[in-house]
Amino acid sequence: MDNALLLSLVIPTYNRSKYLDKQIGWAVESIGDKWDNIELVVCDNASEDATKEICAKWKKILDNKITIIVNNNNIGLVRNCLLGISKAKGEFVWLIGDDDPIQVRAVASVLSTIKDNRQLNVIHLNHRCVSGIDGSIIIPKFYSVDRDIITDKGSKELSKLLESHHTGGFMFITANVINRNAAVCFMEDTPPEEDSLLAYPMLLNAGLASMGGFCLLESCYLDCVYHQSSWSNKYEEVSYEEVPRTLFKLKSKGVSNKAILFCLNHQYQGLHSLKDTLYILRKDPLYFKTDKFKKWAKRWALKNSLKWKLVSL
């Protein structure tokens, strides 16, 4: 067991060679003398910048300690992540964003947790939320807990977390270390059209957490940087369509109605009420023809249809 490959650090990347170089350096420093238990994998999604050169540099330094996977074509952000999971050889996989700030001590803590709790499906990492504009701290501690939480019944603990903190932590890929075998089984049951959705990692992480052993590490080991998401150009589509529809799917994984309703309300927290919209229409009948009204109507309809389906099941 001392020489068992317990953890795969998988870094999906695309055209961000400067960040990748720094993140591989972090990984090497963090792994230290634990290479018997840990592997390092980079999934290059057909980058067109200096990524190949960065990978070649580290391959020369690390030799067989690092695996470089290069896609012939760009297969999309999420499918590149899923490819990394499927190619990993460790019992657990930690998908790591190529630009996410992580403390060196995080790897040792995750590895220790794995050694003591091999039955877990998900190890969820607490984190700070910081501004990508000025570096200021927006949320000093995403989960306001004072101890590690470890349970064999993930659905109960996960529902509690979602009832008060929404789904942000499970959309943040670097905050989740997942059991590889459980993840592969989950992925095999995924309809082909869903594994490219940007909200799919949330379904995978939260679904696995709800269906088996779950751990939340209390200490903040990493930062979630706001305002610089790699999918910021699809923010509205993801936030108002993909995430709400994905939340509904979590019911079949064991997440409570209360938690899902809380998260749905969070996703649509900026949505005008029906009363307010009728007032606007009385003041400005032409509002009915604007794109703002069309967006409001679509979001209002989706929100309420999902809530109705949820409580009627």
Steps between C-alpha positions, in 0.01 A plus 500: 500500500794738563579484128139510381412766243234681703470840335517637146555874463348578160545845345276564196631795298452696180714789376618610845865398498608766753247379756572135424872543563430649842238236588729209411765663718249518785411131450864387506570697817180374664561134414854517641606144588153347455536385138436137603142600583439778247512545124490824299305522175458792258218497242585744220185579303679567168663822619649736243731697731819393680327220694687225310832662591403531866395134507824395330702694756331328793511160329877536475520585871248244633525220240240231579367687803286713269259383229420740215180440303463709184166512318512520120199734509341720762233281658361767731578593860280241672586206274869577550442476875314172463777362278744575782284306745476200267876495433602542864635197688460611861218392729401865527518779241552866575415715198699821537434821312819618335473846657345429843715608798555203735708472814792256498367323812174406325636186332631350825166565671300342215730198487474450877121517477498238224723263698266522800174485300533282191119457486429862408345609172593869531740712702374858480744783576403819677628814331512876492332705230713787371458768235682445173491877449675635808586189705274597787342226712128471425423197719775406750358150553238354267379245756478638852586173676750453782590135443541242226177320413523132405194282445399177328161656418592781266147594396405629846815709552506623141139613524584697815786675323292583193215633715727777627783544249357423151689307229802725445745262667397209280527705179857584606688195366817555703302474825414134440707182525298205373517121513607398152305172471181663629550790257555271199180306581312829536638626167405177321136559597507855360308561175747602224348847458556591866872442548586822316280724718699744711279416801579128470789512753249624758276199430798265518645643822175555688348177367796291617502681837132425552523135396781390733764600751563874521762717669524877536843625604453799730826682423520733199766361270419686180345812349208521262574806286185685397456694174748297292320175428607315187130485404409862581376550142230240573415625849129562436443167324675308777354691796139529385453182296765231554538528878123511574434196279793319661368576849178320413701188406660492846168392651546150359846490663356557847518879544205641696222713348580773751862519385408503131236771550749714694755467219239573232403819680866595525552454125207731427549744787522801265181408315214751524186373668185457292346795685793729417494394135127569467561844649772568240264388222228739620750784494661396170294268276788485249709318764316186384696507173846557645775239540501570874138388529561193282790396721295562815206294367723207403676495838177549696336212311796265551535585868134440576462190283797339677363593843157362408647173372716468809221535756251296295716186477 
